[in-house]
Amino acid sequence: MWTTSDLKFLSVLKLKLNKTITPTYLNRLVGVSIKTPSDFITAASGTDVSLCLQKEIKTGEIPQSDVIYAKLLSCWTSNLKELMTKIGPGRKLTSVVNTYIGRYPLMAVIYGIAGNKTVDLPYPLNQDIFLAVKEAKTFANLIESLKKKGREDLKPVIEILQNYRDYEISEVDPYDFMLKARETFWSMVADEVRKAGGGEALTRCMNRVRKVIPLIHEVRKAELAEHNISKALQFFDPKEQEILKATAEDYGRLESFLIFGEFFRCLNEIHLSPLGIETLLQYLILKDWETFFVTHIIYALSMGYSPEYLKQSLERWLWLYELTSK
């Protein structure tokens, strides 16, 4: 099934997983005194993200969280694209990669359609996409603008936008668009995974991520409106209900699960899989989480948050990962 180039690409990613901050890696950091971004970079020495931080974050600088996120995202996605160019894996693997990382320009489209004309996009990496949305009056115009960029990671975005081709951008409800776009996106990822030969566990996992997207927003609404998520629980599977009940009393833990809980479940279900498409998804999911997590930590340390705050954050993520593995 896999070519020599495919296996070489997957083998390199398998090795790179050892240089990625994973939820279990946090055990190494909990007992370390970390007071500044430099302390964190030192503590995470040997990881790819540590090297990226050394290059991109200047000592004493207090960058905005969106800038940190964009720089970290650019580091690993650019590296991944260079790796694909160098090794030349087949269409199935490259299609999964380009579809998955298409979620980042999709974020820019979602923010642009939200109509926020007075502030910059929270993800500067895709500022050009955000500006394209602002300049286009219709989805047809936006689609043509994105096509001209010739980027592989824009193909899933364009495919999603085709559903709105006959509408003006101002006609679409931003919240409804966000939900449908994200659900459609994860359906596309699940489909690419299936076509690439993903096993039953991985396919089931990706489909679960797709189905839970609109439910997550229902939980958030229930929590914000009533501080009671019990009515929303009926729509989740038994494992999800168990985790939601365990996190409901702590908003920080609840929000952590809503953001990455399903992905942690995926990791726990596929981490022992042999070399294959599961290896690629492990890498993509972990880099996704690592970027989010490290952004939060570096920004908090830059703003002078206490070591105790950092310790609590590390322990919360560890607790959630362990909970999803039971």
Buried (B, 14 or more C-beta within 10 A) or exposed (E): EBEEBBBBBBEBBBEBBEEBBBBEBBEEBEEBEBEBBBBBBEBBEEBBBBBBBBEBBEEEEEBEBBBBBBBBBBBBBEBBBEBBEEBBBBEBBBBBBBBBBBBBBBBBBBBBBEEBEEEEBBBBBBEBBBBBBBEBEBBBBBBEBBEEEEBBBBBBBBBBBEEBEEBEBEEBEBEEBBBBBBBBBBBBBBBBBBEBBBBEBBBBBBBBBBBBBEBBBBBBEBBEEEEEBEEBBEBBEEBBBBBBEBBBEEEEBBBBBBEBBBBBBBBBBBBEBEBBBBBBBBBBBBBBBBBBBBBBBBBBBBEEBEBEEBBEBBEBBBBBBEBBBE
